[in-house]
Amino acid sequence: MQEVPDLYMFFGRFHPLFVHLPIGILVFALIFQIYLKWKPNGALHAVLPIVWGLAALSAVLSALSGYILSLGGGYSEEILSLHKIGGITLSILSICCFILSFYRMPWLASYKNIIQKIVLSSIAVILLLTGHWGGTLTHGNDYLMEFSPFVVTDSSSTSEHASRISSLDSADIFKDAVQLIFQSKCVSCHNAEKKKGGLLLTSYEEMLAGGKTKAGIIPGNTATSEIFRRITLPTSHKEFMPSDGKKPLTEHQIAILEWWIEQGAQRNMMISGMKPNKHIQDLFSDFFQLGRDAILSYTAKPASSEALSNLLKAGFQVHAISESNNLLEVKYTGPSTEKLNLSLLEPIKDQLVWLQLINCGVTDEDLKIIGGLSNLYKLNLNRNKLTAGGVDEIIRLPKVEYLNLYGNSITDSAINQLVTLPKLKKLYVWESRVDSLGVESAKRLNQRVDIVYRLN
């Protein structure tokens, strides 16, 4: 990357502003030109040179500022070259349209219509391609579809890879967890094509090396690991990662990365060999969707598109556990700015098998709805406002195997009721009002249930 004077870069940074002018004006000019062909109007035709003149000027300014911005480096040379060619070509064609709109050339009169059609068609195609290449340089290849309402899919390579892990004994901490987290949230801006901030996150060595200023990962020290610092900043902070409005890492993903760094940022080690405590085991069980195979024995009818759309609009995340079985996982991680409308879950109760409502103000009253979701296998309600008074609703769930209630006001008497759930295998109640005597009492009632009330 070459040194670029600050004044040049100041002008170059206006490229995102300039670039929207030619796009808007060129689209308007194309529509305006076609309209005049369809309905000739002498008064409006007199305005055409002004429109094309503005389009040409804004295209030139955009191309010039874009070229200066590119001198700062950090972009894929291949895509950058295509974007440059597209920008320059659009500038030249816009100038041609400007000239053709007012300059009378008798020797071209018989060919003018054909030339205009070719030039206008070329502008339309090149505008689309150049915009696509610019978007890829700025936001990465997945920017267009990242927030698509068709998020209800299990086709992503990251999800498929994670779900292939059957136990922590077969999961490599870096290859199967850490690398997948970075691939899902960070690599679109930190790859060989777009090396934002000089940072590459496509390999172990590159993660540790970091970007332009600081080392990315310091094994054993989250405080001095620049990548960890940035992903845990407030989302409003200018250095927060991921930037540009991309989805931030989830609380569980951050916890996994924190644990990995604190354990020495191991590269080739099975997770079970790193002796994770029960809390960390729980995080990985969720990440790898352990227990997924047992759920797949059940098949439901497809959920209605209206019900899924309503959930997405309300801020819930919806993921397909199995597309062929029509089984769904729904998540909401708080805090919520307003009370959740859990009645939106009722239309998909046949398909809903995993539910996570974390730190979003769920109360005992809300459990009346949750207790009716009879196909739940996995229920995570940690850090909400639940008490022993809501347990009667939870014990209505006939299939639940995994129940996480940590951080709620659950008492000894409550877990005595919970262990009567017919399919329950694991119960998490740490940071609650449960004590060791209560746990021992509950275990005597049902020795099959693993009750976790301490992290170690």
N, C-alpha and C positions, 0 to 999 in steps of 0.2 A: 504494500500500500504506500503510495507516494504522499509526501507532505503537501497539504493544500492550504493556502493562506486562509485565515479565519474569515476574511471578507468574502472570499469566493464561496466558502461553505455556508456563510450566512445567506447569500443569494440562492445557493443550491437547495437549502432547506425549504425554500418557497415552492419547490417543484410540486409537492402534493396539493398546494393551493392552485398553482397555475394549471395543473393537469386537468382539473375539473372544468375549467373554462373552455378549452377546445372540445372536450367531450360534449358538453352541453350545447355549445354553439354549432359544432359540426353536425350533431344530430338535428338541431333546429334548421340549419342550412339545408341539409338533405331533404327534410320534410317540406321545407319552404320551396325548394327547387322543384320537387315532384308535384307539389300543389299547383305551381305556376304552369307546369306542363299540362296538367289536367284542366285547370281553369285559368287561362291567360288573363292577366290584369296589368295594364300598363302602369298604373300608379304603384302597385306592389312590386312590379318588376324593377322599378327605379330604386327600391330599397335593397335589392339583391346584392349589388356590389358592396354595400355597407356590411351586410351580414357576412359575406365571404371575406371581406377585409378584416373584420374582427376575428373570424375563425382562423385566418392565416396568421395574424399577429399573435393570438393566444397560443397557437400551435408552435410557432417559432420560440416564444418565450418559454413554453413548457419543455421543448426539446433542449434549449440552451441550459435552463436550470437543472434539468435532469442529467445532462452531460457533466455539469460541474459537481452535482451530488455524487455521481458515480465515481469521481476521482477519489472519494474518501474510502473506497474499497468495501469489502465485506459482502460482495454479491457474487452469484454464480456467473462466471464469464460467458458461458454459453447463452444463458437466458438474457443476460445483460446486453449482449451483442444483438440478439434478436429484438429486444426492446428498443435499443438505439436505432436500429435500421427502420423499425416500424415508426418511431417518432419522427425521424428525418423524412421518411417517405410521406407521412401525413402532412408535414409542413410543406413539402414541395407540391403535393397534389392540391392542398388548400390554396396555395399561391396561384396554381394553374386555374382553379375554379374562379378565383378572384379576377384574374386577367380575362378569362372567357366571359365573365358576367358583364363586362362593360366595353371591352376592346373589340372593335369590329375589324375582322380580318377577311376581306373578300375571298382570298384564295383558300380559306378554310370553311367558307359558308356551307358548302355541300357536305362537309364532314363533321360540322360542329355538333349536331345531335348525337352522332355515333361516339364522338370523342367525349362528350359530356356524360353519356351513359356509362362508358368504360371508366372514366375518372370517378364518377359518383359511386359506382359499384365497388371500385377498388377502395375508395375511402371507407365505405361501410364495412368491408371485410377486414381491412388493415386496422381500423379502429377497434374492432372486436379482439383481434389477435394481440394488438399492442396493449390494450387494457388488461387482457388475460396475463400476458407476460409481466406487466407491471405489478399486478396483484400477486403473482407468484413470487416476485422479488421481495415485495414488502411484507406479505403475510404468510407465505409458504403455500405448498401445493394443496393443503386440505382446507384452506380458509373458506372457500365457497360453501362447502357442505358441513362445516363443523357444527353449526347450530341448526341444521336442517330439522324440521319437525319429524322427519323419517328416522329419528335417532333410535326408534324401536327396532333394533336389529342385533343379531349376534354374529355378524359377518366380519367384524373388524379383526385384524390379525392379532392385535394385542389381547383382546378378550379370548379369542380362540386359543392362543398360546397359554394364557393363565389358566384357562379351564381344563387344559390337558394335564395339569399337575394333580396327582392323586393323593399325595401326602407330603409333609414337610421334609421327609427323608429323601425325596427325589427332586427337591427344589433348590436350585443354585441361587444364592442371595443376589448376585449381580445380574446374571443372564436372565433369570426367570422373574425377578422382581424389580430391582433398581432400574435396569435398562428399559424394561417395559414402561415404567412410570415416566421416564424421560421421553421415550418415544411417543407416548400418548399426549403429553402436554408441552414439551419443550423443543423437540427436534425439528418441528416445522420452521422455526426461526434460527436454529443453530445446527446447520448441516452443511455439507460441502457446497450446496447451491447458494445458501444464504447464511453467511457466517456473521450473524449479528453480534456486534461488540467484540468481534474477534474470537468468539466462543463457539467451540464445536462440542456437541454432546452425543456423538455417534460411537464413541469408544471409551473404554475405561481410562486410558492414558489422557485423552482429551478432557474428560471431566475433571480429573485431578489438576491438569495444567491450567485450566481456566481461560480467561479472555485477555483483554488488553492490559488490565491493571493488576488483578489479584488472582491467586490460585483458586481454582474452583472448589475443590474438596481437600480439606486437611484431615487425614485419617485420625479419628479419636477426638476431634475438636470441631463441634458445630459452630462455636462462637466465631472462629476465624475462617470458616468455610464460606466463601463469597456466594456460592450458589444457594446454600441453605439460608443465608441471611436474606437474600432477595426474595425467595419464595415464601418467607415468613414475615415480610414487611406488610404494613397496611396496604390494602388494594389501591388506595388513593395516592400512595407514595410514587414518585416519579421513577424510582429504581425497582419497583415491584415487578416480579416475574411470575408467570408470563404476562407480557404487556399486550398492547393493542386490542384490549377487550377480549382476549382469549380466556377460556375457562381456567380458573386457578386450580392448583392441586387440591385434592380433597384432604380433609383432616387425617384420614387413614393413610393416604399416600405420604403426607408430610411426616407422620409418625414413623412409618417404615423407613424413610430416608434418614430421619434423625437417629433411629436405632442403628441403622447400618453404619453411619458415620461414627457414632460413639463406640461401636464395636470394632473400629479400625478400618472401615471401608474395605472389607474383604472382597477379593475378586473371584476366587475359585474356592468356594466353601458351601456345603449344604447348610441350609437354615437350621436343621435339627442339630447339626454339629456345633452351632454357635450358642446353644443352650438358651433359647429365648424363654422368658417367663410366660405365664399363662396369658397375660394381657397381649403380649406380642404374638403369641401363638394364635390368639383370637383375631388379631389384625390380618395375619397371613391366611388364616382359614377363610376369612371374608374375601381377601384379595384373590385367592386362587379358587374361590367358589367350591371349597371342599364339601362334600355331601351332595353335590349336584346330581350324581348318577342315581341316587335313591329317588330324587324328585322326578326324574325323567320317566319313571314308570307310569306317571299320570299324564293324561292328555285332555285338554280342554278345547272347547270351541273357540274360534278367533274372537278377540275382543272387538267391540265396535270402534270404528275410527273416531266417532264423536266423543266417546268416553276417554280415549287416549288423548285426543286434542284438548279436552277440558283439563286433564291433569297437567299437561305440558304448559298450558296457559297459566295455570295456578302456581307454577314454579316447581312442580314435582319432576324428578328424573325418572324416565321409564326405560327399562332395558329388557330385551328378550333373553331369557335364560335358555330357551330352546324355541327356535322358530317353528320347527316341525310339530312340537307339542303345544304351541301357543301359550307357553308359560312365561310369566312376567315377574320382574323385580321392580319395585318402586322405592325411590329414596327421596327424603327431604332432610336437608341438614340446615339447622337454624343458625342464629336465632331468626325467627320469622317476625316480620314487621306487623303482621296482623294474624288473627287466629286462623289456623288451617281449617279448610273445609274438607274434613275427612269423609264426608258423604260422597265425595267424588270417587272414592275407592269402591263403593258398593256395586256400581255397574260392571266392575272387572273382578268381582270376588271369586268367580270360577277360575280365572286365569292367574290370579295373584298368589304366588307361593313364597316370595321373599319380600319383607317390608322393613324399611329402615326409616325411622323418624327420630332424628338425633338432635337434642338440644333445641327443640322448636316449640316448647310450651305445651306438650300433650298432657292432658289432665285425666283424672279418673272418669269424668263424664265422657271424654272422647273414647274411652275403652269400650263403651256400649256399641260403637260402630266397629271397632277393631275386633271385638269378640265375635262378631258375626261373619268375619272373613274365614270361613271354615276350611279353606285349603292352604292356609299358611303353614309352611314347614319351618320358616325361619323368621323371627321377630326381634328387631333391635329397637329398643325404646330408651336408650341410655340418656342420662342427664335431662330428664324432663321433670314433671311435677306430680309424679305418681305416688300414691300411698297404698297402704294395705287395703284401703276401702275399694280399690278398683280390681282387686285380685279375682273376685267372683266373675268378672267379665273375661279375664284372661283364661280361666280354667274351662271356658266353653270351647276352646280351640282343640279339636280332636287330633290334629296331625302335627302340631308344632313340636320340633325336635330341639331347636336351638332358641333360647330365650335370654336376651341381654337386657337387664334392668339396672345396670350399675349407675350410680349417681342419683338414685331415686330414694324416697323415704320408705323403703320396703322393710318390714319387720320380721322377726322370727316366726310369728304366727302366719305371716303371708307365705313364707317359703314352705311351710308345712302343707299349705294348700296347693302351692304350685307343683310340688313334686308328685302330686296325684295325676298330673297330666299324663294320659296314657302312652304317648310317644316320646316324652321329653328325655333327652340325653344329656344336655348341658345347660346349666343355669348360671348366669353371671350376676352377682349382687354385691360387688365390692363398692366401697364408698356409700354404703347404705346404713340402716340401723340394725343390720344383722350381725350377730356375734358368733363366736366359735361354738358356744353351747347350742345356739339355735341351729347351726349347720349340722352338728352331730345329731340332733334330734330329727332333723329332716332326713338325714342319710339313713337313719334307722327305719324310717317309713318307706324309703325307696332307695336301695343301694345302687340301683342302675344309673341314677342321675349323678353326674359330676357337677358339684356345686363349687363355683369359684368365687370366693369372697375376699381373697388377698391376691396381690399381684405376684408374689414370689412363691 
